[in-house]
Amino acid sequence: MKLLIYTTHFSNRLDYIFQQVFSRWLGLSIEWTHQLEMYRSYSGPKLQYGQKSLFANDFLLAACPLLFQKGTQKNPLFPVVYNKIPAFFATDIPRAVFPFDILATIFFHLSRYEEYLPFQSDAHGRFPASESWAYRNNQLQRPIVDLLVIELKKTLQKAFPELVFRPTTFKFQPTYDVDMAWSFRHKGWKRAIGGYVNDLRQGQLLYLKHRIRTHLGLQTDPFQTFDQLMNWQRRFTTKAIYFFLLSDYGTFDKNNQVDATDFQQLIQTVALDSDVGIHPSYQSSEQPHFLSIEKKRLGNILQENVTRSRQHYLKLNFPDTYQQLLANGIQEDYSMGYAMETGFRAGTAQPFYWYDLAQKESTHLLIHPFQVMDVTLKEYLKLSPTEAIQRIDQLISNVQSVNGIFCSLWHNSSFSELDGWDDWERVYIHVLEKANNLSMSA
């Protein structure tokens, strides 16, 4: 059964948000009309998006200007709290279902509207969590968008019991960024010699010891943890996604030699049981032509087209990054999260299609948000392993409450004693056990 939508004005933004929320998330079939007589005479479920109620018992969603504007501007948000959920664009439209524009609120979060406005970037030119409305209002750890969609669904169910909605369940998606597959091996003789020199200069005797033992074949390279990751994947029956860095050497891109046979064989082995994507380099965000080169390298190794991506250092700048990914054939991106904070950057734990505010159009780039990264917990937030587990448990609980996808970001290098990660394996095992058990029982 179709849900008829009446509005006197139409826009790409409005079409996008109805398609994303009503069609893709709620699973409803929708039809538009601007003909008042068609809307009046329609006997099925119907609603209007506007600024006044036309008929008695209308299902009216209040409209504010945001979804009809072009370009970006610093609009007043007019915050409001509804059922303990913070929202924007409060209105006083009589007989509206919500006392605010729920669709504009969702659009604000999903489009990352605030990231197009002037902000104070961090040392890497990124939009920091501290600049976001959600962080400043202590809401970043809550999936605000998903909570609002649930409220919308409840009101629709009450008004139109005949509507059938798409069911959702909690899911778990582990992902790994492979910045360096090996700590000491496969870096070329110049970097190998430089490593020994630096260890001696800086008095890093433990590093020197492990470097020598690794090169002599007396121990496994500290970052070579892929066998363990694969064992966990088989144990917990989860299919992971690995993002490999295949850049030229740079200040922030210190991956292994891309032409090393062992490196290419590793990628091919991982791809047998897992999905693999490109990890676009730091320098590719400043020199876009590197993205094409790196994607082609991975495609040649896998002998298939590469369609998944996550930015190295989470270098995500709107709209340039996503426009570049689209231009290079990327269909899915997993960069939607913050480096310095956990939580819900776009307010949701569900995949959604990116809307390009600059080009004023929806796109086919599917965004997969993640909620937690290992480096965030240990390096940025300075949490102990026990504190990290508590933070993760709350995030998992929040995702479960909206039947979302809990997506974790870990590095293969985050199990090495050399860098202080020796007690963090239990944190990750906790993630695997809890999230996977919830996913299996959903």
Helices and strands as residue ranges (DSSP letters): E 2-6, H 12-18, I 19-25, E 29-33, H 36-41, E 46-50, E 60-62, G 65-68, E 80-82, E 85-87, H 102-110, G 113-116, G 129-131, H 133-136, H 144-159, E 171-178, H 188-202, H 205-215, H 226-236, E 241-244, H 261-273, E 275-278, G 283-285, H 289-302, E 308-309, G 312-314, H 320-327, E 332-333, E 352-356, E 361-367, E 372-373, H 374-375, I 376-380, H 385-401, E 405-411, G 417-419, H 425-441
